[in-house]
Amino acid sequence: MSISVKFNLFAKPKEVLGVSSVEITVPVDSTIKYCIDSLSIKYPQIKETLDRSRIAKDCKYIKYDTILNSDAVLTIISPISGG
C-alpha cells in the first residue's frame, strides 16, 4: 500500500524546478527521511538544498524519523542567508 506526499516548495527549490509543489508516492509508514531521499532521487537538481532544509507539517517542524501513515502535505523550509 502507498501514500501520496505533496511537498510545497519555496525559494531555491521552487526557482530551480519552476513549480510551487511536487508530489511523490511512497510506501505507507515511510519516514520523512525516506520521502526526502526519494525526492532527491526524482529531482537531483535540488538535492543539495534538500540536505540543508527543514520540513514542516501542519505549520510545525517535524523530525526526519517521523513516520507517515496517510497522505500528507509537507513544506520544505530552505536555509536563508542574509544578515
NORHUDA-V616595 format. One record per pair of residues at least 24 apart in sequence whose ideal C-beta (glycine too) atoms are under 10 Angstrom apart, sorted by the first residue. I is the first residue (numbers start at 1). GAP is how many residues later the second one is. D is the distance in whole Angstrom. If there is no record, write none. Layout:
I,GAP,D ; I,GAP,D
This chain:
1,26,7 ; 1,27,5 ; 1,28,9 ; 1,68,10 ; 2,24,6 ; 2,25,6 ; 2,26,7 ; 2,28,9 ; 2,69,10 ; 3,24,8 ; 3,25,6 ; 3,26,9 ; 3,27,7 ; 3,32,10 ; 3,65,6 ; 3,66,7 ; 3,67,6 ; 3,68,5 ; 3,69,7 ; 4,66,9 ; 4,67,5 ; 4,68,8 ; 4,69,9 ; 5,25,8 ; 5,27,9 ; 5,29,10 ; 5,30,5 ; 5,31,10 ; 5,33,8 ; 5,34,8 ; 5,52,10 ; 5,63,7 ; 5,65,10 ; 5,66,7 ; 5,67,5 ; 5,68,8 ; 5,69,6 ; 6,65,8 ; 6,66,7 ; 6,67,5 ; 6,68,7 ; 6,69,10 ; 7,28,8 ; 7,29,9 ; 7,32,6 ; 7,36,9 ; 7,39,10 ; 7,43,9 ; 7,48,8 ; 7,65,9 ; 7,66,8 ; 7,67,5 ; 7,68,7 ; 7,69,6 ; 8,48,9 ; 8,65,7 ; 8,66,7 ; 8,67,4 ; 8,68,7 ; 8,69,10 ; 9,34,10 ; 9,37,8 ; 9,40,10 ; 9,66,8 ; 9,67,6 ; 9,69,9 ; 10,43,10 ; 10,65,7 ; 10,66,7 ; 10,67,7 ; 10,68,6 ; 10,70,10 ; 11,38,8 ; 11,42,9 ; 11,65,9 ; 11,66,9 ; 11,67,4 ; 11,68,9 ; 11,69,7 ; 12,34,7 ; 12,36,9 ; 12,37,5 ; 12,38,10 ; 12,40,10 ; 12,41,9 ; 12,64,9 ; 12,66,5 ; 12,67,9 ; 12,68,10 ; 13,26,9 ; 13,30,8 ; 13,32,9 ; 13,33,5 ; 13,36,6 ; 13,37,7 ; 13,40,8 ; 13,63,6 ; 13,65,6 ; 14,32,9 ; 14,62,9 ; 14,64,9 ; 15,31,10 ; 15,34,10 ; 15,63,10 ; 16,27,8 ; 16,29,5 ; 16,30,5 ; 16,33,8 ; 17,26,6 ; 17,28,7 ; 17,29,7 ; 21,52,8 ; 21,53,10 ; 21,54,9 ; 21,55,10 ; 22,24,9 ; 22,54,9 ; 23,48,10 ; 23,50,9 ; 25,46,10 ; 26,42,7 ; 26,46,10 ; 27,41,10 ; 28,39,9 ; 28,40,8 ; 28,41,6 ; 28,42,8 ; 29,38,5 ; 29,39,7 ; 29,40,5 ; 30,36,10 ; 30,37,7 ; 30,38,6 ; 30,39,9 ; 30,42,10 ; 31,32,9 ; 31,33,7 ; 31,34,6 ; 31,35,7 ; 31,36,6 ; 31,37,8 ; 32,25,8 ; 32,30,6 ; 32,31,7 ; 32,32,5 ; 32,33,7 ; 32,34,5 ; 32,35,8 ; 32,36,7 ; 32,40,9 ; 32,42,7 ; 33,30,9 ; 33,31,4 ; 33,32,7 ; 33,33,9 ; 34,30,9 ; 34,31,10 ; 34,33,9 ; 34,34,9 ; 35,29,9 ; 35,31,10 ; 35,33,7 ; 35,37,8 ; 35,39,7 ; 36,28,7 ; 36,38,9 ; 36,40,9 ; 37,27,10 ; 39,35,10 ; 39,37,8 ; 46,30,8 ; 46,32,9 ; 49,27,8 ; 49,29,6 ; 49,30,8 ; 50,26,7 ; 50,28,9 ; 51,28,10 ; 52,26,8 ; 52,27,5 ; 53,24,6 ; 53,25,5 ; 53,26,7 ; 54,24,9 ; 54,25,8
